[in-house]
Amino acid sequence: MCDLSNAEVFTNWQECNRENRQQGADYWYDFMTKRAKRGGKDAEDAKQRVETMDRLCVA
């Protein structure tokens, strides 16, 4: 999919979210969600990060 780590994707999402760049935040959220659903070695970490994104958006 991409050489970015889950941490880098999460950081990109955080920056967009913090700066109210909704389109960018949505892009990175969707990216992480697809990675979590795809499976593989980083899927469990991606699922946890999606849960964190969900919690931060509600807060």
Buried (B, 14 or more C-beta within 10 A) or exposed (E): EEEBEBEEBBEBBBEBBEEEEEEBBEBBBEBBBEBBEEEEEBBEBBBEBBEBBEEEEEE
